[in-house]
Amino acid sequence: MLALNVEDLDLPNRRARVRRKGGAMDWIIWQTGTACLLARLLKGRKLGPLFVTERKARVQLAAADLDEHGHARLSYQQAAALFSEASGGATLHQLRHSALTHDAEDGAGTPMLMARSGHTSVRSLAKHARVSAGRCSLAFR
């Protein structure tokens, strides 16, 4: 997600093409709330990194990693620190796991969970989607 550029977004259709871990291409889609937040995030920008820092780059960066105002692409480390601070100490990895767990608890089947997460093994998926004991009957069917 941090590698997305503004020009990668298909705003009218609320989607973007992304490269998954391992190189596979996929579409992500978003709903109305995210569309509103994206409009605020873009602030009229048409090109360059979607997620940028609020400060100017301190070191020389590739032009592709700067927006038209000289702000640098948000790094994973910066995103992790911002998320941890905003969430009271949670990690981005935990966020990914919690999304899978909530999907499983809401009744998503194994094929859907694997498609969303990019896992190719049910064993590796099971490590990441931990359903609470009271909700086990809904997951992994």
C-alpha positions as CSV (number, residue, x, y, z in Angstrom):
1,M,0.0,0.0,0.0
2,L,2.8,2.4,0.8
3,A,4.1,2.0,-2.8
4,L,0.9,3.4,-4.3
5,N,1.1,6.5,-6.3
6,V,-1.8,9.0,-6.8
7,E,-1.9,8.1,-10.4
8,D,-2.4,4.4,-9.5
9,L,-5.8,5.2,-8.0
10,D,-9.0,4.6,-10.0
11,L,-11.0,7.1,-7.9
12,P,-14.4,6.9,-9.8
13,N,-14.4,3.1,-9.4
14,R,-12.9,3.2,-5.9
15,R,-10.1,0.8,-6.6
16,A,-6.3,0.6,-7.2
17,R,-4.1,-2.0,-8.7
18,V,-1.4,-3.2,-6.2
19,R,1.5,-5.6,-6.3
20,R,1.2,-8.3,-3.6
21,K,4.0,-10.0,-1.7
22,G,5.6,-12.3,-4.2
23,G,4.9,-10.0,-7.1
24,A,1.3,-11.0,-8.0
25,M,-0.9,-8.1,-9.1
26,D,-4.3,-7.6,-7.5
27,W,-7.1,-5.0,-7.1
28,I,-7.9,-3.3,-3.8
29,I,-11.3,-1.7,-3.4
30,W,-12.6,0.8,-0.9
31,Q,-15.9,2.1,0.4
32,T,-17.4,5.5,0.8
33,G,-15.7,6.4,4.1
34,T,-12.3,5.7,2.6
35,A,-13.2,7.6,-0.5
36,C,-13.8,10.7,1.6
37,L,-10.6,10.2,3.5
38,L,-8.6,9.8,0.3
39,A,-10.0,13.1,-1.0
40,R,-8.7,14.8,2.1
41,L,-5.4,13.0,1.9
42,L,-4.8,14.0,-1.7
43,K,-5.4,17.7,-1.2
44,G,-5.5,18.2,-5.0
45,R,-2.3,16.2,-5.7
46,K,-2.4,14.4,-9.1
47,L,1.0,12.7,-9.1
48,G,3.5,11.1,-6.9
49,P,3.4,9.0,-3.7
50,L,-0.1,8.6,-2.2
51,F,1.2,8.4,1.4
52,V,3.8,11.1,2.2
53,T,5.5,12.5,5.3
54,E,4.5,16.0,6.4
55,R,8.1,17.1,6.3
56,K,10.5,17.6,3.4
57,A,13.0,14.9,2.6
58,R,16.3,15.3,4.4
59,V,18.4,13.2,2.0
60,Q,18.4,12.9,-1.8
61,L,15.6,10.6,-2.9
62,A,14.6,9.3,-6.3
63,A,12.1,11.6,-8.0
64,A,9.5,8.8,-7.9
65,D,9.6,9.0,-4.1
66,L,8.7,12.7,-3.9
67,D,5.5,14.5,-4.4
68,E,5.3,17.8,-6.3
69,H,5.9,19.7,-3.0
70,G,9.1,17.7,-2.1
71,H,7.5,15.6,0.5
72,A,8.9,12.1,0.7
73,R,7.0,8.8,0.4
74,L,6.0,7.4,3.8
75,S,8.3,4.6,4.8
76,Y,7.2,1.4,6.4
77,Q,9.1,2.3,9.6
78,Q,7.4,5.7,9.7
79,A,3.9,4.1,9.0
80,A,4.6,1.5,11.7
81,A,5.6,4.2,14.3
82,L,2.5,6.4,13.5
83,F,0.2,3.4,13.7
84,S,1.7,2.2,16.9
85,E,1.3,5.6,18.5
86,A,-2.3,6.1,17.3
87,S,-3.3,2.6,18.3
88,G,-1.8,2.4,21.8
89,G,1.1,0.1,20.8
90,A,-0.4,-2.2,18.2
91,T,1.6,-3.1,15.1
92,L,0.8,-3.1,11.4
93,H,1.3,-6.9,11.4
94,Q,-1.3,-7.2,14.2
95,L,-3.7,-5.0,12.1
96,R,-3.4,-7.4,9.2
97,H,-4.0,-10.4,11.5
98,S,-7.0,-8.7,13.1
99,A,-8.6,-8.0,9.7
100,L,-8.4,-11.6,8.8
101,T,-9.7,-12.7,12.2
102,H,-12.7,-10.4,11.9
103,D,-13.4,-11.6,8.4
104,A,-13.3,-15.2,9.7
105,E,-15.5,-14.4,12.7
106,D,-18.0,-12.7,10.3
107,G,-18.3,-16.0,8.3
108,A,-15.8,-15.6,5.5
109,G,-14.8,-19.0,4.2
110,T,-11.2,-20.3,3.8
111,P,-11.1,-19.6,0.0
112,M,-12.2,-16.0,0.6
113,L,-9.7,-15.5,3.4
114,M,-6.9,-16.9,1.3
115,A,-7.8,-14.6,-1.6
116,R,-7.9,-11.5,0.7
117,S,-4.6,-12.3,2.5
118,G,-2.6,-13.8,-0.4
119,H,-1.8,-16.9,1.6
120,T,-1.3,-20.1,-0.5
121,S,-1.4,-22.5,2.4
122,V,-4.3,-23.1,4.8
123,R,-1.7,-23.8,7.5
124,S,-0.1,-20.4,7.2
125,L,-3.5,-18.7,7.0
126,A,-4.6,-20.4,10.2
127,K,-1.6,-18.8,12.1
128,H,-2.9,-15.3,11.0
129,A,-6.7,-15.7,11.4
130,R,-7.2,-16.6,15.0
131,V,-10.9,-16.9,15.7
132,S,-12.1,-16.6,19.3
133,A,-13.4,-19.8,20.9
134,G,-17.1,-18.7,20.8
135,R,-16.9,-18.0,17.1
136,C,-15.0,-21.0,15.8
137,S,-17.9,-22.6,14.0
138,L,-17.9,-19.7,11.5
139,A,-14.3,-19.9,10.4
140,F,-12.4,-22.2,8.0
141,R,-15.3,-23.8,6.2
